[in-house]
Amino acid sequence: MPVINRIADFAADMTAWRQHLHTIPELEFDCHQTAAFVAERLREFGVDELHEGIAKTGIVAIINGQGDGPTIGLRADMDALPIPEETGLAYASTHPGKMHACGHDGHTTMLLGAARYLAETRNFSGRVALIFQPAEEEGGGADIMVREGILDRFDIAQVYALHNAPGHAEGSFYTAPGPLMAAVDTFEIHIQGRGGHGAMPHETIDPVMAACGIAQAIQTIVSRNHYALDDLVVSVTQIHTGTVNNVIPDTAYLNGTVRTFDPAVQKMVMRRMREIVAGQAASYGVTAELDYQVGYPATINDAAKTEFAAEVAREVSGAANVVGDGGREMGAEDFSYMLEKRPGSYLFIGQGDSAGLHHPKYNFNDEIAPVGASFFARIVEKAQPVA
């Protein structure tokens, strides 16, 4: 079946919701206006339970189906990014320096559309838990919601989520069983040397050269310390040091990201980075402190749930528009915390041609919102049919 007719009927409402949300982007856990708008819509739809203030601004809404059965969880993220918007849209961000550059306004809208339909029809057994989550981009809101007990409190048995994908055909889907997105770690390296005149480097302990040496040596972790067919990314993304052209500074700073799938590879990177930083510091005569921060774990889809989700996607968008074994990528996603505790699946929905994610000219494609809402609704109806 294509887009559900009833959801198509209120597609214009979904566009209005999404474009309003686009005007009020909020960061991390401070999604107060967004959560208030979501809660207001859910009350209008007549959900059976509305639980607010989870992970500060997160929401879980419960819709009861017909008869007994398990609870299925559907999740959407609500937060935006600290990026000045450059779209020129009539509904552009009204919050300076913040914008929905990743489409979470669209994700929230798709789940609201599914909520409206499910609350009207209730053509399923058991319950559906609608999870509106803050702080996906930064802060690990999914982890906090899990720690605050939503999976056990609402007896959620399985979980699903969607993310839009620029550059993929509008309304198409792709996913993969098993590892889908990488674990993400962050590292910072603080180097202390002794500054001085740029014309007299022999009187200094140069942290700039140490920073260059460390940055280059770190790359050997990928090229020389792991099996070439194991996915691994180590990227130095910042080097800050110095102020003027004739002064060698006292300090330097590096930071970057590590992406892995295998915990053993992650541990190897941590060990080698400690060894490299210590060794390079000794060779250059500086002191260096490594701060390695373990972040979101790898997003690992349950194989059976992913096969099921891909089949539902084929019903909505057609078999030719769904790839169920699309491989994995090095991006990261905190829905991983929910998938660590419950079986489920994370899928991408094609956005069509647009600016890329996290770009100041990005804008969610409203045409795909009814497709995503139909997918969410059919997941519930197929997973928990009425007896």
DRENKOLGU-436236 format. One record per residue (C-alpha): residue number from 1; x, y, z. Coordinates in Angstrom, 2 decimals, always signed. Layout:
// DRENKOLGU-436236
NODE NUM X Y Z
...
This chain:
// DRENKOLGU-436236
NODE 1 +0.00 +0.00 +0.00
NODE 2 +1.21 +3.58 -0.59
NODE 3 +0.84 +6.49 +1.84
NODE 4 -2.14 +5.89 +4.12
NODE 5 -5.11 +7.86 +2.79
NODE 6 -6.06 +9.35 +6.14
NODE 7 -2.51 +10.58 +6.68
NODE 8 -2.51 +12.05 +3.17
NODE 9 -5.71 +13.92 +4.14
NODE 10 -3.87 +15.94 +6.79
NODE 11 -0.57 +16.36 +4.95
NODE 12 -1.12 +20.13 +4.86
NODE 13 -1.43 +20.17 +8.64
NODE 14 +1.85 +18.25 +8.91
NODE 15 +3.56 +20.81 +6.70
NODE 16 +2.27 +23.60 +8.93
NODE 17 +3.50 +21.81 +12.06
NODE 18 +6.93 +21.20 +10.56
NODE 19 +7.40 +24.73 +9.31
NODE 20 +6.39 +26.13 +12.70
NODE 21 +8.89 +23.86 +14.42
NODE 22 +11.51 +25.04 +11.95
NODE 23 +11.08 +28.61 +13.22
NODE 24 +11.81 +27.66 +16.85
NODE 25 +14.98 +25.51 +16.86
NODE 26 +16.29 +24.64 +20.31
NODE 27 +19.50 +22.96 +21.43
NODE 28 +20.24 +19.85 +23.45
NODE 29 +17.91 +19.44 +26.44
NODE 30 +16.42 +22.94 +26.21
NODE 31 +13.58 +21.99 +23.85
NODE 32 +10.91 +23.78 +25.88
NODE 33 +8.94 +25.45 +23.05
NODE 34 +9.22 +22.37 +20.88
NODE 35 +8.04 +20.04 +23.63
NODE 36 +5.14 +22.38 +24.47
NODE 37 +4.02 +22.36 +20.83
NODE 38 +4.29 +18.56 +20.66
NODE 39 +2.35 +18.11 +23.90
NODE 40 -0.40 +20.45 +22.70
NODE 41 -0.83 +18.47 +19.48
NODE 42 -0.85 +15.15 +21.35
NODE 43 -3.59 +16.38 +23.68
NODE 44 -5.63 +17.45 +20.66
NODE 45 -5.21 +13.97 +19.16
NODE 46 -6.53 +12.35 +22.35
NODE 47 -3.62 +10.20 +23.44
NODE 48 -4.35 +8.12 +26.53
NODE 49 -1.31 +9.13 +28.55
NODE 50 +1.07 +12.07 +28.26
NODE 51 +4.28 +12.01 +30.27
NODE 52 +6.37 +15.19 +30.10
NODE 53 +9.67 +16.33 +31.59
NODE 54 +11.61 +13.13 +30.89
NODE 55 +15.28 +13.97 +30.31
NODE 56 +14.21 +17.56 +31.07
NODE 57 +12.09 +18.18 +27.96
NODE 58 +11.40 +14.72 +26.57
NODE 59 +7.90 +13.30 +26.17
NODE 60 +6.41 +9.82 +26.09
NODE 61 +2.80 +9.53 +24.94
NODE 62 +0.80 +6.31 +25.15
NODE 63 -1.98 +5.29 +22.79
NODE 64 -3.94 +2.16 +23.70
NODE 65 -4.99 -0.20 +20.96
NODE 66 -7.70 -2.86 +20.96
NODE 67 -7.15 -5.57 +23.53
NODE 68 -4.10 -6.80 +25.33
NODE 69 -0.66 -6.90 +23.79
NODE 70 +2.88 -5.58 +24.05
NODE 71 +4.04 -1.99 +23.74
NODE 72 +5.96 -0.84 +20.68
NODE 73 +8.12 +2.29 +20.84
NODE 74 +8.50 +4.89 +18.08
NODE 75 +11.12 +7.59 +18.56
NODE 76 +11.71 +11.04 +17.06
NODE 77 +14.44 +13.52 +18.02
NODE 78 +13.53 +17.18 +18.59
NODE 79 +16.74 +19.20 +18.99
NODE 80 +18.47 +21.51 +16.49
NODE 81 +22.05 +22.64 +15.82
NODE 82 +24.10 +25.75 +16.71
NODE 83 +24.31 +26.84 +13.05
NODE 84 +23.18 +30.22 +11.65
NODE 85 +20.51 +29.54 +9.02
NODE 86 +21.10 +30.64 +5.41
NODE 87 +17.99 +29.28 +3.68
NODE 88 +16.14 +32.59 +3.24
NODE 89 +12.87 +30.77 +3.90
NODE 90 +9.78 +32.63 +5.03
NODE 91 +9.72 +30.24 +7.99
NODE 92 +13.44 +30.40 +8.75
NODE 93 +14.76 +30.21 +12.30
NODE 94 +13.74 +33.01 +14.62
NODE 95 +16.42 +31.94 +17.10
NODE 96 +19.74 +33.51 +16.00
NODE 97 +22.60 +31.07 +15.64
NODE 98 +20.33 +28.02 +15.78
NODE 99 +18.60 +26.05 +13.04
NODE 100 +17.05 +22.71 +12.20
NODE 101 +19.92 +21.70 +9.94
NODE 102 +19.43 +17.96 +10.43
NODE 103 +15.69 +17.59 +9.91
NODE 104 +14.64 +16.82 +13.46
NODE 105 +11.69 +19.16 +12.89
NODE 106 +10.64 +16.71 +10.16
NODE 107 +11.25 +13.65 +12.32
NODE 108 +9.05 +15.13 +15.04
NODE 109 +6.38 +15.93 +12.46
NODE 110 +6.38 +12.40 +11.03
NODE 111 +5.83 +10.94 +14.50
NODE 112 +3.08 +13.47 +15.22
NODE 113 +1.38 +12.46 +11.98
NODE 114 +1.52 +8.81 +12.99
NODE 115 +0.22 +9.73 +16.45
NODE 116 -2.81 +11.50 +15.01
NODE 117 -3.68 +8.55 +12.78
NODE 118 -3.11 +5.91 +15.46
NODE 119 -5.17 +7.81 +18.04
NODE 120 -8.05 +8.02 +15.54
NODE 121 -8.01 +4.45 +14.23
NODE 122 -6.50 +2.31 +17.01
NODE 123 -6.27 -0.57 +14.56
NODE 124 -3.70 -2.44 +16.64
NODE 125 -3.44 -4.45 +19.82
NODE 126 -1.51 -3.55 +22.94
NODE 127 -0.03 -0.05 +23.13
NODE 128 +2.24 +2.30 +21.24
NODE 129 +4.69 +4.55 +23.07
NODE 130 +5.55 +7.73 +21.17
NODE 131 +8.99 +8.92 +22.28
NODE 132 +9.91 +12.55 +21.59
NODE 133 +13.55 +12.93 +22.56
NODE 134 +15.77 +15.97 +23.17
NODE 135 +19.55 +16.18 +22.82
NODE 136 +20.39 +13.77 +20.02
NODE 137 +23.01 +16.06 +18.49
NODE 138 +24.81 +16.65 +21.76
NODE 139 +24.14 +15.29 +25.21
NODE 140 +22.88 +11.77 +24.58
NODE 141 +19.21 +12.38 +25.29
NODE 142 +18.35 +8.79 +24.38
NODE 143 +20.79 +7.56 +27.02
NODE 144 +19.20 +9.83 +29.64
NODE 145 +15.68 +8.71 +28.73
NODE 146 +16.79 +5.08 +29.01
NODE 147 +18.51 +5.78 +32.35
NODE 148 +15.32 +7.45 +33.58
NODE 149 +13.57 +4.16 +32.91
NODE 150 +11.22 +4.72 +29.98
NODE 151 +11.74 +1.27 +28.48
NODE 152 +10.84 -0.52 +31.71
NODE 153 +8.33 +2.06 +32.97
NODE 154 +6.23 +1.77 +29.81
NODE 155 +7.08 -1.89 +29.17
NODE 156 +8.40 -1.12 +25.69
NODE 157 +9.28 -4.36 +23.89
NODE 158 +10.74 -3.05 +20.60
NODE 159 +11.75 +0.33 +19.17
NODE 160 +11.98 +2.01 +15.75
NODE 161 +13.22 +5.35 +14.42
NODE 162 +13.73 +7.18 +11.11
NODE 163 +16.24 +9.73 +9.82
NODE 164 +16.01 +11.68 +6.59
NODE 165 +18.71 +11.15 +3.96
NODE 166 +19.59 +13.93 +1.47
NODE 167 +20.69 +12.69 -1.92
NODE 168 +18.49 +9.59 -1.81
NODE 169 +15.28 +9.30 -3.83
NODE 170 +12.33 +11.06 -2.25
NODE 171 +10.36 +8.66 -0.09
NODE 172 +12.75 +5.73 -0.52
NODE 173 +14.13 +3.78 +2.45
NODE 174 +17.40 +2.10 +3.27
NODE 175 +18.80 +0.31 +6.30
NODE 176 +20.91 -2.72 +7.19
NODE 177 +20.77 -5.54 +9.73
NODE 178 +23.42 -5.48 +12.44
NODE 179 +25.89 -2.57 +12.64
NODE 180 +24.49 +0.49 +10.84
NODE 181 +26.32 +3.50 +12.32
NODE 182 +29.54 +3.80 +14.24
NODE 183 +30.40 +4.49 +17.85
NODE 184 +31.69 +8.05 +18.22
NODE 185 +34.42 +9.15 +20.64
NODE 186 +36.10 +12.53 +21.06
NODE 187 +39.65 +13.32 +22.04
NODE 188 +41.40 +16.48 +23.22
NODE 189 +45.15 +16.91 +23.58
NODE 190 +46.58 +19.79 +25.60
NODE 191 +50.29 +20.48 +24.99
NODE 192 +52.45 +22.60 +27.28
NODE 193 +55.78 +23.88 +26.01
NODE 194 +57.77 +27.04 +26.61
NODE 195 +57.27 +29.96 +24.28
NODE 196 +59.67 +32.59 +23.07
NODE 197 +60.84 +34.65 +20.12
NODE 198 +60.29 +33.04 +16.73
NODE 199 +63.84 +34.02 +15.74
NODE 200 +65.29 +32.12 +18.70
NODE 201 +63.60 +28.69 +18.65
NODE 202 +66.55 +27.10 +20.47
NODE 203 +65.46 +28.96 +23.60
NODE 204 +61.95 +27.52 +23.46
NODE 205 +60.21 +24.18 +23.81
NODE 206 +58.03 +24.38 +20.74
NODE 207 +54.45 +23.07 +21.20
NODE 208 +53.61 +23.79 +17.56
NODE 209 +56.02 +21.18 +16.26
NODE 210 +54.81 +18.75 +18.92
NODE 211 +51.21 +19.31 +17.81
NODE 212 +52.17 +18.61 +14.19
NODE 213 +54.07 +15.49 +15.21
NODE 214 +51.19 +14.16 +17.32
NODE 215 +48.63 +14.87 +14.58
NODE 216 +50.68 +12.96 +12.02
NODE 217 +51.52 +10.08 +14.35
NODE 218 +47.88 +9.56 +15.30
NODE 219 +47.13 +8.73 +11.67
NODE 220 +49.35 +5.66 +11.91
NODE 221 +46.74 +4.08 +14.19
NODE 222 +44.50 +3.64 +11.15
NODE 223 +47.24 +2.80 +8.67
NODE 224 +49.44 +0.54 +10.80
NODE 225 +47.68 -0.69 +13.93
NODE 226 +44.45 -2.26 +12.70
NODE 227 +43.24 -4.71 +10.07
NODE 228 +42.53 -2.80 +6.89
NODE 229 +39.06 -4.31 +6.41
NODE 230 +37.85 -3.22 +9.86
NODE 231 +36.05 +0.13 +9.73
NODE 232 +37.94 +2.82 +11.63
NODE 233 +38.20 +6.60 +11.36
NODE 234 +40.56 +8.78 +13.40
NODE 235 +40.34 +12.44 +12.40
NODE 236 +42.14 +15.43 +13.89
NODE 237 +39.65 +18.25 +13.33
NODE 238 +41.14 +21.17 +15.28
NODE 239 +44.59 +22.54 +16.02
NODE 240 +44.77 +25.82 +17.93
NODE 241 +48.00 +27.54 +18.86
NODE 242 +49.83 +30.82 +18.59
NODE 243 +48.83 +34.45 +18.09
NODE 244 +51.40 +36.24 +15.90
NODE 245 +54.00 +35.35 +13.29
NODE 246 +57.16 +35.97 +15.32
NODE 247 +56.26 +34.33 +18.63
NODE 248 +56.46 +30.64 +19.46
NODE 249 +53.56 +30.02 +21.87
NODE 250 +53.55 +28.25 +25.20
NODE 251 +50.68 +25.88 +24.41
NODE 252 +48.88 +24.03 +21.66
NODE 253 +45.57 +22.18 +21.51
NODE 254 +44.31 +19.38 +19.27
NODE 255 +40.96 +17.72 +19.12
NODE 256 +39.17 +15.24 +16.92
NODE 257 +36.87 +12.26 +16.53
NODE 258 +37.18 +8.47 +16.49
NODE 259 +34.61 +6.21 +14.80
NODE 260 +34.54 +2.45 +15.40
NODE 261 +32.19 -0.54 +15.34
NODE 262 +34.20 -3.12 +17.29
NODE 263 +34.83 -2.47 +21.02
NODE 264 +38.20 -4.21 +20.67
NODE 265 +39.21 -1.73 +17.96
NODE 266 +38.00 +1.14 +20.15
NODE 267 +40.16 -0.08 +23.05
NODE 268 +43.15 -0.43 +20.74
NODE 269 +42.73 +3.17 +19.57
NODE 270 +42.57 +4.41 +23.15
NODE 271 +45.73 +2.51 +24.06
NODE 272 +47.69 +3.61 +21.01
NODE 273 +46.62 +7.21 +21.39
NODE 274 +47.88 +7.26 +24.97
NODE 275 +51.17 +5.73 +23.85
NODE 276 +51.60 +8.10 +20.91
NODE 277 +50.81 +11.23 +22.90
NODE 278 +53.23 +10.23 +25.66
NODE 279 +55.96 +9.22 +23.22
NODE 280 +55.66 +12.30 +21.04
NODE 281 +55.61 +14.55 +24.09
NODE 282 +58.84 +12.98 +25.32
NODE 283 +60.50 +13.30 +21.91
NODE 284 +59.67 +17.01 +21.63
NODE 285 +60.33 +17.80 +25.30
NODE 286 +56.82 +19.05 +25.99
NODE 287 +54.17 +17.81 +28.35
NODE 288 +50.90 +16.59 +26.83
NODE 289 +47.62 +15.55 +28.39
NODE 290 +45.14 +13.34 +26.52
NODE 291 +41.44 +13.59 +27.38
NODE 292 +39.68 +10.70 +25.59
NODE 293 +35.88 +10.85 +25.89
NODE 294 +33.83 +7.76 +25.03
NODE 295 +30.61 +8.82 +23.29
NODE 296 +27.61 +7.17 +21.67
NODE 297 +27.95 +3.41 +21.07
NODE 298 +27.51 +1.84 +17.65
NODE 299 +23.96 +1.71 +16.30
NODE 300 +23.27 -2.00 +15.85
NODE 301 +19.97 -3.06 +14.30
NODE 302 +18.29 -6.29 +15.27
NODE 303 +18.38 -8.47 +12.15
NODE 304 +14.83 -9.83 +12.40
NODE 305 +13.28 -6.46 +13.27
NODE 306 +15.16 -4.84 +10.41
NODE 307 +13.91 -7.41 +7.92
NODE 308 +10.39 -6.75 +9.22
NODE 309 +10.83 -2.96 +9.04
NODE 310 +12.14 -3.16 +5.47
NODE 311 +9.10 -5.21 +4.48
NODE 312 +6.80 -2.57 +5.97
NODE 313 +8.74 +0.12 +4.10
NODE 314 +8.21 -1.82 +0.85
NODE 315 +4.45 -1.80 +1.49
NODE 316 +4.56 +1.98 +1.85
NODE 317 +7.03 +2.94 -0.89
NODE 318 +7.26 -0.07 -3.18
NODE 319 +9.85 -2.83 -3.33
NODE 320 +12.05 -0.98 -5.82
NODE 321 +12.40 +1.93 -3.40
NODE 322 +13.67 +0.01 -0.37
NODE 323 +17.17 -1.33 +0.28
NODE 324 +17.26 -3.65 +3.27
NODE 325 +20.99 -4.39 +3.25
NODE 326 +22.48 -1.01 +2.44
NODE 327 +25.67 -1.40 +4.42
NODE 328 +26.97 +0.68 +7.30
NODE 329 +28.37 +4.17 +7.64
NODE 330 +30.62 +6.11 +10.01
NODE 331 +28.05 +8.62 +11.26
NODE 332 +26.69 +8.18 +14.78
NODE 333 +23.27 +8.22 +16.45
NODE 334 +22.21 +8.06 +20.09
NODE 335 +19.22 +5.85 +19.27
NODE 336 +21.95 +3.25 +19.77
NODE 337 +21.29 +3.43 +23.51
NODE 338 +17.71 +2.26 +22.98
NODE 339 +18.81 -0.48 +20.60
NODE 340 +21.27 -1.73 +23.22
NODE 341 +18.32 -2.43 +25.53
NODE 342 +15.57 -3.46 +23.13
NODE 343 +15.39 -5.08 +19.68
NODE 344 +14.42 -2.74 +16.90
NODE 345 +15.62 -0.95 +13.81
NODE 346 +16.79 +2.42 +12.56
NODE 347 +16.06 +3.35 +8.95
NODE 348 +16.82 +6.22 +6.59
NODE 349 +14.12 +7.83 +4.47
NODE 350 +15.13 +9.54 +1.23
NODE 351 +14.92 +13.33 +1.30
NODE 352 +15.56 +13.87 -2.42
NODE 353 +18.00 +16.46 -3.68
NODE 354 +18.81 +19.07 -1.05
NODE 355 +21.65 +20.60 +0.88
NODE 356 +23.39 +18.08 +3.10
NODE 357 +22.77 +17.48 +6.77
NODE 358 +24.29 +20.07 +9.10
NODE 359 +24.51 +22.58 +6.24
NODE 360 +23.23 +26.16 +6.77
NODE 361 +21.06 +25.87 +3.64
NODE 362 +19.46 +22.53 +4.56
NODE 363 +15.67 +22.24 +4.77
NODE 364 +13.55 +19.15 +5.43
NODE 365 +11.40 +18.04 +2.48
NODE 366 +7.76 +18.24 +3.60
NODE 367 +6.71 +15.86 +0.82
NODE 368 +8.24 +12.89 +2.66
NODE 369 +6.51 +13.53 +6.00
NODE 370 +3.34 +11.55 +5.08
NODE 371 +5.56 +8.70 +3.87
NODE 372 +7.43 +8.55 +7.17
NODE 373 +4.22 +8.86 +9.17
NODE 374 +2.68 +6.01 +7.17
NODE 375 +5.73 +3.87 +7.84
NODE 376 +5.48 +4.49 +11.59
NODE 377 +1.74 +3.74 +11.58
NODE 378 +2.08 +0.55 +9.56
NODE 379 +4.94 -0.69 +11.75
NODE 380 +2.52 -0.61 +14.68
NODE 381 -0.40 -2.17 +12.80
NODE 382 +1.74 -4.95 +11.32
NODE 383 +3.73 -5.71 +14.48
NODE 384 +0.65 -5.76 +16.72
NODE 385 -2.41 -6.65 +14.64
NODE 386 -5.83 -6.77 +16.21
NODE 387 -6.66 -10.34 +17.20
